[in-house]
């Protein structure tokens, strides 16, 4: 199982019940781009600890790489078994997850502009 992480127990409390999911229109034969924005209500240290446990799990199925964008760091999870790509980033007290780098960056821009 995912590093003994129980979603409800470990992750749910980190996130205020503020979860937004945005789906964007896709071109033909494409997976629709999605972005999930989670607001976290825990200390950064606690949050990073859980994130690093998740990353250890991810490394079994994904290649991880990262890039900087504005004041955020974007992690790219590239599936080893398919051509799926996922991205996530932390900015301020938000965690953003998605399958489109372009939309992830637009979401970061919105959060920074608030």
C-alpha positions as CSV (number, residue, x, y, z in Angstrom):
1,X,0.0,0.0,0.0
2,X,1.1,3.6,-0.4
3,X,3.8,3.8,2.4
4,X,1.2,3.0,5.0
5,X,-0.5,6.3,4.2
6,X,-4.2,6.2,4.9
7,X,-5.7,9.0,2.9
8,X,-8.4,9.9,5.4
9,X,-6.2,9.8,8.4
10,X,-3.0,11.3,7.1
11,X,-4.0,13.6,4.3
12,X,-7.5,14.7,4.9
13,X,-6.8,16.7,8.1
14,X,-4.0,18.5,6.2
15,X,-6.4,20.0,3.9
16,X,-9.2,22.4,5.0
17,X,-12.3,21.3,3.3
18,X,-11.3,23.5,0.5
19,X,-10.8,21.4,-2.5
20,X,-11.4,22.7,-6.0
21,X,-11.3,20.6,-9.1
22,X,-11.2,22.3,-12.5
23,X,-11.6,20.4,-15.8
24,X,-10.7,22.0,-19.0
25,X,-11.8,21.1,-22.6
26,X,-9.5,18.7,-24.3
27,X,-8.5,18.3,-27.9
28,X,-9.6,15.2,-29.7
29,X,-8.3,11.9,-28.2
30,X,-6.7,13.8,-25.3
31,X,-7.3,13.3,-21.6
32,X,-9.1,16.4,-20.4
33,X,-6.7,18.6,-18.5
34,X,-7.5,18.8,-14.8
35,X,-6.3,20.8,-11.9
36,X,-7.0,20.0,-8.3
37,X,-6.3,22.8,-5.7
38,X,-6.1,21.8,-2.1
39,X,-5.7,24.3,0.8
40,X,-3.6,22.9,3.6
41,X,-4.0,23.8,7.2
42,X,-1.0,22.1,8.7
43,X,2.6,23.2,9.4
44,X,4.8,23.2,6.4
45,X,7.2,20.7,8.1
46,X,4.4,18.2,8.7
47,X,3.1,18.7,5.2
48,X,6.6,18.2,3.7
49,X,7.1,15.1,5.7
50,X,4.0,13.5,4.2
51,X,4.9,14.8,0.7
52,X,8.3,13.2,0.9
53,X,6.7,9.8,2.0
54,X,4.4,10.1,-1.0
55,X,7.3,10.9,-3.3
56,X,9.1,7.7,-2.1
57,X,6.0,5.7,-3.2
58,X,5.8,7.6,-6.5
59,X,9.3,6.7,-7.4
60,X,8.3,3.1,-7.9
61,X,6.0,4.0,-10.8
62,X,7.1,7.4,-11.9
63,X,10.2,9.3,-12.9
64,X,10.3,12.5,-10.9
65,X,11.8,15.7,-12.1
66,X,11.2,19.3,-11.2
67,X,11.4,22.8,-12.5
68,X,11.1,26.2,-10.9
69,X,8.3,28.5,-11.9
70,X,8.1,31.9,-10.3
71,X,8.4,31.2,-6.5
72,X,7.1,27.7,-6.9
73,X,8.8,24.4,-7.6
74,X,6.8,22.1,-10.0
75,X,7.3,18.4,-9.7
76,X,6.7,16.3,-12.8
77,X,5.6,12.7,-12.4
78,X,6.2,10.8,-15.6
79,X,4.6,7.3,-15.6
80,X,7.1,4.5,-16.3
81,X,4.4,2.3,-17.7
82,X,2.4,4.8,-19.9
83,X,2.8,8.2,-21.4
84,X,0.9,10.0,-18.6
85,X,2.3,13.0,-16.9
86,X,1.2,14.6,-13.7
87,X,2.4,17.7,-12.1
88,X,2.2,19.1,-8.6
89,X,3.4,22.2,-6.8
90,X,3.0,23.9,-3.5
91,X,2.5,27.6,-3.4
92,X,1.6,29.6,-0.3
93,X,-0.8,27.3,1.6
94,X,-2.0,25.5,-1.5
95,X,-1.1,22.2,-3.1
96,X,-1.9,22.0,-6.8
97,X,-2.1,18.8,-8.7
98,X,-2.8,18.3,-12.3
99,X,-2.0,16.7,-15.7
100,X,-1.3,19.9,-17.6
101,X,1.8,22.0,-17.0
102,X,0.3,25.0,-18.7
103,X,-2.8,25.0,-16.5
104,X,-0.7,24.3,-13.4
105,X,1.3,27.5,-14.2
106,X,-1.9,29.5,-14.8
107,X,-3.2,28.3,-11.4
108,X,0.1,29.4,-9.7
109,X,-0.3,32.8,-11.4
110,X,-3.8,33.2,-10.0
111,X,-2.7,32.3,-6.5
112,X,0.2,34.7,-6.6
113,X,-2.0,37.5,-7.9
114,X,-4.7,37.1,-5.2
